[in-house]
Amino acid sequence: MAGITERNQQKLELVNQGFSMRYIDEWQPKATLYRHKPSYTVDGEISEEVGSITAGVPGNPDYVLRKAKIGLFPWKPSNECECRWCIATDWGVKEPEEAVVTIDRGSSSGKK
């Protein structure tokens, strides 16, 4: 369990990533995250497009904050989004399309 100092730091980081101040107090046990930045293979090919979703991931603030740092958020990417990847996107050309759902079941090995 995080102490008050860690919770306040998480709140600040979440707000800086675009989350509401209430998120840390009212988070849901499971979340669906939308990709705001494409994911690439080691060969440089796109493996997951902007707008693809990952369902059933943990909704706790520290997990969601780690994912927000790599471009995964619980809201759809759009021209109203203020994340650095959506700001850099030319939304006049192409809106993200609906994508295939992937489910992150986590690792049973206990690695972080």
N, C-alpha and C positions, 0 to 999 in steps of 0.2 A: 504494500500500500504506500502510495506516495504521501509525503508530508506536505504541509501547507506551502513551504518554499517551492517544492517541486511542482505542486499543482498550479501555483501562481506563474511559474516559469512556463509550464505547458500552456496555460491560458494565453500568455503573451505570445508564445510561438504560434499557437493556433490562430490567434487574431491576425498576426502578421502574415499567415498563409491564406487568410480569407474566411476563416470560420467565425461563427458568432461567439460572443463571450459565454453563452450558456452551454456550449457544447460539452465542456469538461464535466459539468454537473448533470447533464441530461442525456448522455450518450446511450445509444442502443447496443445491446449485446452483439448483434451482427449488423454488418453494413454492406452496401453495394457501392463499389468505387468505380468511377469513370476515368478512363485514361485521357489526360490532357496533353500528353507528350507521347509520341509513338515509341514503341519498344523495338529494338533492333536485334538481329541475330549476330553472331560473331563474324559472319560474312558481310555484314552491313545491310542486309535486307530487312525490311519492316516485318516484324513478326506479329505485332498487335497495332492496329490503327488507332488514331485519335478517336475517342468516342466508344471504344470497346469497353465492356464492363467485366468486372470481377465481382461475383456475388458471394455472399456468405463469409466474408472476412471478419475478423474481430473488429468491433466498433469502439474499443477502448481508446482514449485519447492518445496514449503514447504510440500505439500501433498506427493509428490514422495519421498522426503527425509525421512519423517516419515515412509513410507512403506519400504524403503530400509533398515531401521534399523531392520525390522522384516523379511527380506529375500525376498522382492518383488522388482524386477528390470524390466526396459523396454527392456531387452535383454534376450535371452534364456540362461539357465544354460548350461555350457560346461566346458571342461577341460581347455579352454583358459580364462575363467572367473576368476577374481582375488578376488571375494568376499570370506568371511571367510567360507561360507558353501560349495562353490564349491571347494575351496582349500582342505577342509577336506574330500571331496568325493573321493572314489576310482573309477575313471572313467574307469579303465580297466575292471571292473566287469560288469557294466551296465550303459548305457546311459539313460537319462530320456526319457520316452515315451510321445507321444502327449497325451494331456489330454482334458477333457471337459472344455468348456468355461463357466465361471461364470461372471455375470454382477453385479457390485456393483452400485446400484442405489442411495446410500447415505441414510441418515436419514432425514426425514422431521421434526423431533422433535427439531432440532437446537442444539443438544448435540454435544460436541466435543470429 
